[in-house]
Amino acid sequence: MKNIKTFLFGIMAAFVVVSCSKDFLEYEPEGVLSNENVATSENAEALVVAAYAGIANDEMVGPLTHMWVYGSVRSDDAYKGGGGRGDVDIIDRYEQYNLTIADDPSDWMGPRTWTNYYKAISRANFALSVINDIPDAEYANKTLRQAELRFLRAHSHFMLKLLFKKIPYITEGLSQEELLQISNDVDNDALWNTIADDFLFAYNNLPQAQEQVGRADKNAAAAYLAKLRLYQAYEQNDTHQVTNINATRLQEVIDYADDVTGALEADYGNNFLDGFDNGSESIWAAQFSINDGTVVSRVSFVTGLNSPHGTGLYGCCGFHLASHNMVNAFKTDVVTGLPLLDTFNNSNIFNVVDGNGETPLASGITLDPRIDHTVGIPGRPFKYRNTVKTDGDMIYNFSWARDPGVYGYFGNMKEQQAPDCSCYVKEGPFVGTSKNVDFIRYADVLLFKAEALIQLNQVDEGVAIINQIRTRAAASTQRQIDAGASDVYNVGMYPMGMSKADAFKALMFERRLEFGMEGPRFFDLVRWGMAEPVLNAYLAVEKTRKDFLANAQFTAGRDEYYPIPQREIDFTGGLYKQNPGY
């Protein structure tokens, strides 16, 4: 969709004005337009583009695209970071699992994300209500655009469900009175099916690929249906505990995954570098651009707080820092090259910073090379930008850590770009880039299928797919990522004949390594019904390393989801029901 972005901003002012409404139910695109005076094919095309913009109209404090707050810091992957616990303290409360008052006015991030998603849904619904009224004979692309819009609507509802579980599903053509009768307190399985209905309409009416990249296609719909059916397969009770794993849904995962065409990037790092947007591995992504002829470029600031601090190269603010647990997960057995599934966190890979500001690797340790694509580590290259260590300006430095006494000195790598990248902008202290944010990579689809196969006792087939991912990881050492010390990399393959339990443990671990600090970790743990034991075990050890986590505790039956914003419950006169524990 790079080639339709310039058009987008011209039509935005004319057709869609963002509301400052207090409640999402009151939000609708404003201005002088109505269904009657925009019901032409030309105007409908513009409204569809505006709906695409809606899914990426996020910000640092109301994220829609990158789940670093909700899925990474909330998990065992990362610490909040920044200038101490009081810096953007609501994220500290998320990290501590200390968000227990649904109407607490200090929680402005979760409710803002709720509103931003429903604004995106409103854009899709407004466009649908216009297009539905255009006669078929006057609009050759009518069904195609309806399918795209229903895909976009389903995407936003899917993300809301991951965050809040109990959500109202809003469709087009509803009056204000009808909106106020839609409850969020619906059967969990039925809500999954409602979301799936929109994706199925897209799947049945979209081409396999579209001429304009970035538009939804059948490939993306198949991938999303595989993802949705995988989540739906893990059936939850009212307190979010997994009570059954549905074999029929798992088979659907496999079937839809088989419909997805794609390929792994030859090098893992390609997924996180400018110049590889919409490549073979990108199945569905938020599109961004720079120098596109608009007044302000369409760059992403969703991770604008997260660049290394105090470098002179970046800006502010040192958020989203890898945990010791995350770093240690990249250890491999020196003989087999396999992850240390049960013992990886018994000791730290890096314990001290030496006189040169570097962190020597502990002896007798080998690593998965994905560590140097994922984590900024003092003394090691940052974003592949040096060839020898004397080029120290892009060697990750201990001084780049903003508050090492609280959060340590490990940074994040994937969401950063080099400061001389043509994709890079700096607005005050905050960094934005035109790099796309992937919602689903082909590696995701492969591991969705592997998970379903293993759960259905087709263990060797699932393990073979995991080994595909590991083979690509082993080959991802061509860039200069360890300044000559690549002999520490050691990635082996899992053997055939594993038990189902061991294979599923390998699958869970592989998802963590492959998507480390990209945001899915917390949602994976909730899907598996393992959030409480995994996160409290993580905290028990991490508290001995980081004092700021001393009082953190995950509470099962509450902390799997965020509270429904109290203002929404009040606005509907109590029709919306709060999640348990809040």
QUIUR-V292297 format. One record per helix or strand. SS is the DSSP state (H for helix, E for strand). FROM is the first residue (numbers start at 1). LEN is the number of residues. If there is no record, write none. Layout:
ss->SS from->FROM len->LEN
ss->SS from->FROM len->LEN
This chain:
ss->H from->2 len->14
ss->H from->24 len->3
ss->H from->35 len->4
ss->H from->41 len->14
ss->H from->68 len->6
ss->E from->78 len->4
ss->H from->89 len->8
ss->H from->109 len->24
ss->H from->136 len->3
ss->H from->142 len->23
ss->H from->176 len->4
ss->H from->188 len->18
ss->H from->218 len->16
ss->E from->234 len->3
ss->E from->242 len->4
ss->H from->247 len->12
ss->H from->268 len->5
ss->E from->282 len->5
ss->E from->300 len->1
ss->E from->307 len->1
ss->E from->317 len->1
ss->E from->319 len->4
ss->H from->324 len->5
ss->E from->331 len->2
ss->E from->339 len->1
ss->E from->366 len->2
ss->H from->371 len->4
ss->E from->375 len->2
ss->E from->381 len->1
ss->H from->392 len->3
ss->E from->395 len->1
ss->H from->398 len->3
ss->H from->404 len->4
ss->E from->411 len->2
ss->E from->424 len->4
ss->E from->430 len->4
ss->E from->437 len->5
ss->H from->442 len->14
ss->H from->459 len->17
ss->H from->486 len->3
ss->E from->489 len->1
ss->H from->500 len->15
ss->H from->521 len->8
ss->H from->531 len->12
ss->H from->547 len->3
ss->H from->566 len->6
